[in-house]
Amino acid sequence: MVKFLENLLDSRLWALIRKETIQILKNRQLLFLLLFPPTIQLLVFGFALSPDVKHLKLALADYSNTEQSRELVAAFTNNNIFEVEAVSARNRDLVDALRVGKVTAALIIPPEFRRDLERGKSAQIQMFIDAADANTAGIAFGYANQIVREYGQTLVSAATSPVDAQVTILYNPGLKSSWFFVPGVLGLALTLTSVLVSSATLVREKDVGTLEQLLMTPAEAWEILLAKLAPLFVLLIGEALLALGLARLVFGLPFLGNFALFMVFTSLYICVGLGIGLMLATLTRSQTQVVLTSFFINLPLIQLSGAIAPVETMPRLFQYISLANPLRHYIAIVRGMLLKGVGFEELWLNVLVLGSIAVILMAVSSARFRSQLS
């Protein structure tokens, strides 16, 4: 082992790696791209992206005006899901408030509400929901049904309920939406950074004309390529560690899996990103072309990965297409290891697909790059 290290330190490859490392560390724009955007993405998406809908504005017309109707209104507003924005004695005013977007929903409680409850009859209420935003309307509809159902259960004895359900929430007992989004954003940030940085670094050699100078050196093509990718690989590993630290510190994300195994899988995915970047570098001639072309690759990768929305919500055709998406498999690995503590036995298929894609991308793109050098 010692002899191998001595030979490595005296080799042309190490000299090239040292040169590239010094060049990268002097490039402040590249260091900024490696550290700042991923950090901001993780924080912004972690805080801003949430499927939860709260503080929905509610218009109210309580014609009953009794203790029972006030309890129902309180059930709607107790958990900050709905907030009473307007109170009116006319249905027309409620409809107008919905039409102009002043409120999201309108609740009408009829005069006979209390009387029907005391007689054991089914008390009717009426609710209108603005569905211009279909997602918010669907969530509001679900909340309203749940609130009314729970309110109805408080009016009868628990002994009359035919079903007693005991529900246990696993892996995210606090139902924190950030625990779903942050692992996805971690993969997203690694994808964007590894692809852009590696491709831009290699294409820059073409822009400034230093690629021809490298060809004059006695180094082999594979040594030139490895020397350029190795420092980027180390910096991207550091970015992954930084993102993981922020996820733990800021969002309280657990880490239940094996850390060493996680870093091995992360290294594998970084190779995928470097492979895509290297492929882009062989297809483009300037950094501007790299940035524009990367949009056609990164956006589909992100949209079909399950980072923002679950894969199960996609049309069946796109679910099948996403099986070839390396980011989908990496996010499955990250969520499984961080939240559930699963290991290689459960994730071997994701690792196999990820490794296969990494090998194919690196082999094809390296061959193209070597052919261009020659």
Number of C-alpha atoms within 10 A of each C-alpha: 6 7 8 8 10 10 12 13 13 10 12 18 19 16 14 19 20 17 14 19 20 12 12 18 12 11 11 11 10 15 14 11 13 23 18 11 14 24 16 13 17 25 19 13 16 23 15 11 14 14 15 11 15 15 14 19 19 26 28 24 20 21 16 17 14 13 10 15 19 14 12 17 20 15 18 22 17 10 11 13 18 24 22 20 17 16 15 14 12 13 14 10 17 24 18 12 18 21 13 9 13 15 22 26 28 25 22 21 22 17 15 13 21 18 13 13 15 10 9 8 11 11 16 12 15 10 14 17 21 18 15 11 10 11 12 19 19 14 14 22 17 11 17 20 11 13 17 15 11 13 16 14 13 9 10 10 8 11 8 8 9 7 8 8 6 5 6 6 8 10 14 14 8 9 12 15 15 22 21 22 23 30 26 27 24 25 27 25 20 22 24 22 23 26 27 25 23 24 28 25 19 23 26 17 16 17 13 9 11 11 16 12 9 16 14 8 11 9 14 14 20 15 16 21 19 15 21 21 21 15 20 21 18 14 17 24 17 14 21 22 14 16 26 18 14 17 22 13 11 12 16 13 21 17 19 15 18 14 12 9 13 18 14 11 20 21 17 19 25 25 24 26 29 27 27 24 30 30 23 25 27 20 17 18 16 17 19 12 15 22 17 11 14 18 13 10 14 17 13 12 21 20 16 24 27 23 23 19 15 11 18 10 10 15 9 11 8 13 16 13 10 21 15 16 18 25 28 24 23 26 22 19 23 23 20 20 23 21 19 16 15 17 16 15 7 12 16 12 12 20 20 12 16 23 18 14 20 21 14 13 21 20 14 13 21 20 16 17 20 15 11 10 16 8
